[in-house]
Amino acid sequence: MSSGPPAHALVLRHRAKPGRREELIEVWRRHMPEAVQANDGHRAYVLCASYVDPDVMVVFQHYRDAAAAQEFLGNPAYLRYLEESGDLLSGPPEVEAVEPLWSKAVVADD
């Protein structure tokens, strides 16, 4: 059992303007992979394209704790992503904070 702060995770749904999800994903690919890889606060990060809605990009982020999630909001690459993606989005993302209860680490294909 861990004696530190509890792990923290987020599920985000980013809705692109109609037909612009691929552009949004390209902006993400330009700015986010290196920042996430270098961030010790991330335990896992999964970028997904929704099968249900062709305009939605879903992101799962598992952080060491809530403070690590808050700290990442100031990452320069994340701020550049926000700036460049703003015109592609139909509004702010839907964000749900969740409590990670169990996970399996797997190295995914790029």
N, C-alpha and C positions, 0 to 999 in steps of 0.2 A: 504494500500500500504506500502511495506517495504522500509525503508530508507537506509538499509545496502546494502552490495554487492549482486549482483544477484545470485540466486541459479545456480548450475552447475551440469551437468550430463554427463555421458560417456556411450557409447555403445561400447563394445569390442567383437571382434570375435577372439577366440583362436583356431587355427587349429592344432589339434594333428596329429602326424604321423599316417599313416593309421592303423586303428584298435586299437589305444592307447587312445581314448577319455576317457574310463572308468578309466584308470590309472591316467589320468590328473585330472579327477574329484575327485578321491581318494586323490591325493596330495592336491588339494584345500580343501577338507573336513578336512584334517589333520591340516592345518595351518590357514585357513582364517576365519571360523565362529566366533571364540572367538574374534579375532582382529576386525572384522567388528562390532560385537555386542557391544564391548567396545568403539568403536570410535564415539565420539559425532559429528564428522563432517559428518558422513553418515546419510542421511535422509531415504534412501532406498537402498537396494542392492538385486538384483535378479540374481541367477545363473540359467542358462537354458541350456538344451541340444537341439541342432537343430534337427528338424524333417526332414529338407531338406538334411542336410549333416551329416552323422554319425560320422564324425571326428571333428565336430565343437562344441565348447562350447561357448555360448554367455553370457555375463555379462552386466547387467544394473546397474549403480551406480549413485545415486542421492546424491549430496553433498550439504552442507550448502552454500558453495561458492568455487571458484576455488582455493583459498588458502588452504582450507581443503583437496581438492583432491591432491594438491601438497604435503602437509604435510604427507599424508598417504603413499606416496611412500617410506618414510624412516622407516615405521613400521617394527620392527624386524620379525614379523610373515610373512609379505608380502615378505620381502627379503629372508626368508627361502623358501617360496613358489616358488619364482623366481628361486632360486638355484636348488631346487629339480625337478621343472617342465621343465627345459631347454632341457633335452634330450628327452622329450616326444613331444615337439612342432616342427612343420615343419618350423617355422619362427616366427618373432615377431607378436603380435596381430594387427589386424586392429582396430584402435581406432577412434571413431567419437565423438567429443564434441557436445552436444546438449543443447538447452535451455529448461529447464522444464517450461511449461506454466500452467500445472494443474496436480494434482495427488490425488489419493485416497489412504490412508494408510489402509492396510488390513494385519492382522496377518495370515501368511501362515502356513500350516502344514509342519513339518520338514520331 
